[in-house]
Amino acid sequence: MSGIDGSAGALEPFADGYQVRLLELGYQPGTIGHQLRELRQLGGWMATAGVEPHELDVSMIEFFLDSRRAAGDRRVPTVRRFARLLEFLLSEGITPAPGCSLPVTS
């Protein structure tokens, strides 16, 4: 079922479940595609940086986004864009409860 082109790195085991969750929440295919691309980019970075899925939190995502900016990426989303992913990983028991919650945006 995966709508991801290529490996999602450290997040590969969760890609299909995340896609199903987004479908259940009523996200449109284009939005799901964007969310899955971001999951793939984050998961690839995590694999390269040696970050395990259970270590993923808001501060780690901020670090990832900063590294994209430092690499010259001009189209870097905000950390809020990853709120649904963090909620999904929390609901699956992958990540611990966050210290702060982020408002979810589509």
C-alpha positions as CSV (number, residue, x, y, z in Angstrom):
1,M,0.0,0.0,0.0
2,S,2.9,2.4,0.6
3,G,2.7,5.6,-1.4
4,I,6.4,6.2,-0.6
5,D,8.9,6.2,-3.5
6,G,12.1,4.8,-2.0
7,S,13.0,4.0,1.5
8,A,11.7,5.7,4.5
9,G,14.9,4.8,6.4
10,A,14.4,4.4,10.1
11,L,10.6,5.1,9.7
12,E,10.0,2.5,7.0
13,P,8.3,0.0,9.4
14,F,5.7,2.7,10.1
15,A,5.1,4.1,6.7
16,D,2.1,2.0,5.7
17,G,0.4,2.4,9.0
18,Y,0.8,6.1,8.9
19,Q,-0.6,6.2,5.4
20,V,-3.7,4.2,6.6
21,R,-4.1,6.6,9.5
22,L,-4.0,9.6,7.2
23,L,-6.6,8.0,5.0
24,E,-8.8,7.3,8.0
25,L,-8.6,10.9,9.1
26,G,-9.9,12.0,5.7
27,Y,-6.7,13.5,4.2
28,Q,-6.7,14.0,0.5
29,P,-4.3,11.9,-1.7
30,G,-2.1,15.0,-2.5
31,T,-1.7,15.9,1.2
32,I,-1.0,12.2,2.0
33,G,1.7,12.2,-0.6
34,H,3.4,15.3,0.9
35,Q,3.2,13.8,4.4
36,L,4.8,10.6,3.2
37,R,7.5,12.5,1.3
38,E,8.3,14.3,4.6
39,L,8.3,11.0,6.5
40,R,10.7,9.5,3.9
41,Q,13.1,12.5,4.2
42,L,12.9,12.5,8.0
43,G,13.4,8.7,8.2
44,G,16.4,8.9,5.8
45,W,18.0,11.6,7.9
46,M,17.3,9.5,11.1
47,A,19.0,6.5,9.5
48,T,22.1,8.5,8.6
49,A,22.2,10.3,11.9
50,G,21.7,7.1,13.9
51,V,18.5,8.3,15.5
52,E,16.1,5.5,16.4
53,P,12.3,5.9,16.1
54,H,11.8,5.8,19.9
55,E,14.1,8.9,20.2
56,L,12.0,11.0,17.9
57,D,10.5,14.1,19.5
58,V,9.9,17.8,18.7
59,S,13.5,18.8,19.4
60,M,14.9,16.0,17.1
61,I,12.6,17.2,14.4
62,E,13.8,20.8,14.9
63,F,17.3,19.5,14.5
64,F,16.4,17.7,11.3
65,L,14.8,20.9,9.9
66,D,17.8,23.0,10.9
67,S,20.0,20.5,9.1
68,R,17.9,20.9,5.9
69,R,18.2,24.7,6.1
70,A,21.9,24.5,6.6
71,A,22.2,22.3,3.5
72,G,20.5,25.0,1.5
73,D,17.0,23.6,1.3
74,R,14.7,26.5,0.7
75,R,11.4,24.6,1.1
76,V,11.6,23.5,4.7
77,P,8.3,22.9,6.6
78,T,7.8,23.9,10.1
79,V,7.9,21.5,13.0
80,R,4.1,21.6,13.2
81,R,3.9,19.7,9.9
82,F,5.2,16.7,11.8
83,A,2.5,16.8,14.6
84,R,0.4,14.1,13.0
85,L,3.4,11.8,12.6
86,L,4.4,12.3,16.2
87,E,0.8,11.6,17.3
88,F,0.7,8.5,15.2
89,L,4.0,7.2,16.6
90,L,2.8,8.0,20.1
91,S,-0.5,6.1,19.5
92,E,1.5,3.1,18.3
93,G,3.7,3.1,21.4
94,I,6.8,4.0,19.4
95,T,7.6,7.4,21.0
96,P,7.1,8.6,24.6
97,A,4.6,11.2,25.4
98,P,5.9,14.6,24.3
99,G,6.8,17.3,26.8
100,C,4.7,19.7,24.8
101,S,2.0,19.3,22.3
102,L,1.8,20.9,18.9
103,P,-1.3,22.1,17.2
104,V,-2.0,19.8,14.2
105,T,-2.1,21.4,10.8
106,S,-3.0,19.9,7.5
